[in-house]
Structures are given as structure tokens and as C-alpha cells.
Amino acid sequence: MNKLLKTLVFDDCMTLSVLDTTEMVNDAIKIHNLSPVCAAALGRTLTICTFMSSFLKGDKEKLSVTVAGDGLGGKITVSGNGNLQMRGYMDNPAVDLPLNAKGKLDVSGCVGKKGRITVVRSMGLKEPYVGTSRIVTGEIAEDFTAYYALSEQMPTAMALGVKIGKDGSCVGAGGVIIQALPGVKDEHIDKAESVINSLSNLSTLIELKGAEEILKDYFNKTEYEIFYPKYECLCSREYLEGILVSLGQKELKDIIEKDGKIKVDCEYCKKSYIFTEQDVEKLFR
């Protein structure tokens, strides 16, 4: 089961979030038939975006994140809401790459080292919040650490990990994210960075211990808030009908005359929706 644990650490001067997103990554692997390196890239992005979505409220407040790098995997797109209903996809989900010099999945090669991260938050205000920053390494954790520092001016340390088994499934995925509150001392920041640096094998720790044990072993915390995110696409025929109506009856008729039908594919869940001439007539009746 996916989990997000939240608490305060280091004299309550910093927030801590520990995530287990193993099930979420496996859902993405099944839907998109991800290669191991693409599963790692999309899985890390789903994990940090789950954390970011946890600050939204309900299904009306939404998050959309794109990681547009120059790697072979192409652009990564992830969406979520305050209910932690998460979903995502990438342009080239089957790309496979040799292991990097450290013998690990080459996420940087998949994502790329040049490009931008764009974060859009829709919170019911007149205009959505849009933040952006450059990709730093393509490893996702370093890139979003830089995003928080540059775009949101929030000191953040994080470790993200995805471990893929021999059968292509995810055996451990998640993250540890620490953020400074106002008035934090330098010694606390040093402690946070030290702990994060010790979590290079995070995905294995999640596989063997789980989120609760990581919280206890590394931070001596046994009390926390717990949330249950999931991979869930929100597409529906009714939602798409609203979009089609906005295009206008003439344009829809032109498409049907050309193709015989209107086919809409959802990138997030791979479902296809077919609309016939009779369906379009009903929409405008």
C-alpha cells in the first residue's frame, strides 16, 4: 500500500515526509509497459509530485508537473490533486539504456541534463501558480531540490529511489523529503543533509523496512500523520463530452466526415473513447 508519513524533526524546526510509492510505480509500469530505467524516472517524479500534492486541498486543487529534458525518455508529465490521486506518463516509455558508471539505472540519460521543470498549481484562484527551474542533473531528486531553492525559496533536502526487480516489477520506491521552517539553525540543516546523504540505498530500505521503520531508525520518530496516495486516472466519458462540446459542432462534424468517428486516447491510463456521429448529435441536441 502506498503511504505518505508526515512529522516534524530536529527540535520541530524542519518538516519530514517519508513516502512508500512502490504500488504506485507498479501501477504505472503495468499501464505504460515501462522499461526499468523509465520506471525509475517516472517513479521518482510520481513520488516527489505526491509530496507536492499533499499541500493541496481536495480534488478541486490540482498540480501539473512536466520534466522536459533532452534525454531519450522524452518529456515526463505528472498530475495530481489534494486527494493524492496521482497519474503520469512519459513520451518514450520503452527506452532502455545500459547501466551507468555506478552500476545503477541511468535515469540521467533517460531524463537528460538540459531542459526545464515546470510546476503548475491550480488552487481555485484567478490565475494558477506557475514555477519553473532548469534541470540540474536529470536524476530528479537534485532537480527538484534546485526547483525548491530557486522557484520557491525553500531549503529542501531529499532522497528519491526506485528499485526494479529481475521480473521488471518495482520492489521498492519512495522518498525522504526534509524542508526547513523559518528560524531553522544551521546545525539542523547540516543534520538533515547528513541523513539524506546516508540514504543512497533508499529503495532497498523501503523494500526491506518500509516507511515506518525508516522514520524510526533514522529520525527516532514514532508519531506521524499518515496519508494513502494512489495511482488513479480521473478521465471519464462525461468529462470528455464537455471538452468536445467546447470545440463546437461544426469542427466535430468535420472530424467525423474525415475519420468516420472521433477517438480520444487518455495518455495517463491508455483508455480509448469512441464518439460516433450519433453521439455528437446527442451532445448538441
Residue pairs with C-beta under 8 A, 6 or more apart in sequence:
1 20
1 23
1 228
2 19
2 20
2 21
2 22
2 23
2 24
2 50
2 228
2 229
2 230
3 19
3 20
3 211
3 226
3 227
3 228
3 229
4 17
4 18
4 19
4 50
4 51
4 54
4 84
4 226
4 227
4 228
4 229
5 17
5 18
5 19
5 211
5 212
5 215
5 224
5 225
5 226
5 227
6 15
6 16
6 17
6 54
6 224
6 225
6 226
6 227
7 15
7 16
7 215
7 219
7 221
7 223
7 224
7 225
8 14
8 15
8 16
9 15
9 16
9 178
9 192
9 219
9 221
10 184
10 188
10 191
10 192
11 188
12 181
13 180
13 181
13 183
13 184
13 185
13 188
14 178
14 179
14 180
14 181
14 184
14 188
14 192
15 178
15 179
15 181
16 176
16 177
16 178
16 215
16 219
16 221
17 51
17 54
17 175
17 176
17 177
17 178
18 174
18 175
18 176
18 211
18 214
18 215
19 47
19 50
19 51
19 174
19 175
19 176
19 177
19 211
19 229
20 173
20 174
20 206
20 210
20 211
21 43
21 46
21 47
21 50
21 173
21 174
21 175
21 229
22 170
22 171
22 172
22 173
22 174
22 206
22 207
23 230
23 231
24 43
24 46
24 47
24 50
24 86
24 173
24 229
24 230
24 231
25 39
25 42
25 43
25 46
25 162
25 170
25 173
26 169
26 170
27 230
27 231
28 34
28 39
28 42
28 43
28 46
28 88
28 231
29 39
29 168
29 169
29 170
31 231
31 268
31 269
31 270
32 38
32 42
32 89
32 90
32 93
32 270
33 93
33 94
34 42
34 90
34 93
34 94
35 93
35 94
35 95
35 96
36 96
36 105
36 164
36 168
37 73
37 95
37 96
37 97
37 105
37 106
37 107
37 109
37 110
38 73
38 90
38 92
38 93
38 94
38 95
38 110
39 162
39 164
39 168
39 170
40 105
40 107
40 110
40 162
40 164
41 73
41 76
41 90
41 107
41 110
41 111
41 140
42 76
42 78
42 88
42 89
42 90
42 93
43 162
43 170
43 173
44 107
44 139
44 140
44 141
44 160
44 161
44 162
44 173
44 175
45 65
45 67
45 76
45 78
45 88
45 140
46 78
46 86
46 88
46 231
47 160
47 162
47 173
47 174
47 175
48 140
48 141
48 144
48 158
48 160
48 175
48 177
49 63
49 65
49 78
49 79
49 80
49 86
49 88
50 80
50 84
50 86
50 229
51 175
51 177
52 63
52 65
52 80
52 119
53 63
53 80
53 81
53 82
53 84
53 86
53 229
54 82
54 84
54 227
54 229
56 62
56 63
56 80
56 81
56 82
56 121
56 123
57 82
57 123
58 81
58 82
58 83
59 81
59 82
59 83
59 85
59 234
60 81
60 82
60 124
61 81
61 82
61 121
61 122
61 123
61 124
62 79
62 80
62 81
62 121
62 122
63 79
63 80
63 81
63 119
63 120
63 121
63 122
64 77
64 78
64 79
64 119
64 120
64 122
65 77
65 78
65 79
65 117
65 118
65 119
65 120
66 75
66 76
66 77
66 78
66 117
66 118
67 75
67 76
67 111
67 115
67 117
67 135
67 140
67 143
68 75
68 76
68 115
68 116
68 117
68 118
69 75
69 111
69 112
69 113
69 114
69 115
69 135
69 138
70 112
70 113
70 114
70 115
71 108
71 109
71 110
71 111
71 112
71 113
71 138
72 92
72 95
72 97
72 109
72 110
72 112
73 90
73 91
73 92
73 93
73 95
73 110
73 111
73 112
74 90
74 91
74 92
74 95
75 90
75 91
76 88
76 89
76 90
76 91
76 111
77 88
77 89
77 90
77 267
78 86
78 87
78 88
79 86
79 87
79 88
79 268
80 86
80 87
80 229
81 234
84 227
84 228
84 229
84 230
85 229
85 230
85 232
85 234
86 229
86 230
86 231
86 232
87 231
87 232
87 233
87 234
87 268
87 269
88 268
89 267
89 268
95 110
97 105
97 106
97 109
97 110
98 106
99 105
99 106
100 106
100 108
100 109
105 162
105 164
107 138
107 139
107 140
108 137
108 138
108 139
109 138
110 138
111 135
111 138
111 139
111 140
111 143
112 135
112 138
113 135
113 136
113 137
113 138
114 134
114 135
115 134
115 135
116 132
116 133
116 134
116 135
117 132
117 133
117 134
117 135
117 143
117 144
117 147
118 130
118 131
118 132
119 129
119 130
119 131
119 132
119 147
119 151
120 128
120 129
120 130
121 128
121 129
121 130
122 128
123 129
131 147
131 151
131 152
132 147
132 151
133 143
133 146
133 147
133 150
133 151
134 146
135 143
136 142
136 143
136 145
136 146
137 143
140 160
141 158
141 159
141 160
141 175
144 156
144 158
145 156
145 157
145 158
148 154
148 155
148 156
148 179
149 155
149 156
154 179
154 180
155 179
155 180
155 184
155 189
156 177
156 178
156 179
156 180
157 177
157 178
157 179
157 189
157 192
157 193
157 196
158 175
158 176
158 177
158 178
158 196
159 175
159 176
159 196
159 199
159 200
159 202
160 174
160 175
160 202
161 172
161 173
161 174
161 175
161 199
161 201
161 202
161 203
161 204
161 206
162 170
162 172
162 173
162 203
163 170
163 171
163 172
163 173
163 203
163 204
163 206
163 207
164 170
164 171
165 171
171 203
171 207
172 203
172 204
172 205
172 206
172 207
172 208
173 203
173 206
174 202
174 203
174 206
174 211
175 202
176 195
176 196
176 199
176 202
176 214
176 218
178 192
178 195
178 196
180 188
180 189
180 192
195 218
195 219
198 218
199 205
199 218
202 214
205 213
205 214
206 214
209 217
215 221
215 222
215 224
216 222
233 266
233 268
233 269
233 271
235 266
235 268
235 269
235 271
235 273
237 273
240 264
240 273
240 275
241 283
244 252
244 262
244 264
244 275
244 280
244 283
245 283
245 284
249 280
249 283
249 284
252 262
252 275
252 280
252 283
253 277
253 280
255 262
256 262
256 276
256 277
256 280
261 274
261 275
261 276
261 277
262 274
262 275
262 276
262 279
262 280
263 272
263 273
263 274
263 275
264 272
264 273
264 275
265 271
265 272
265 273
266 272
266 273
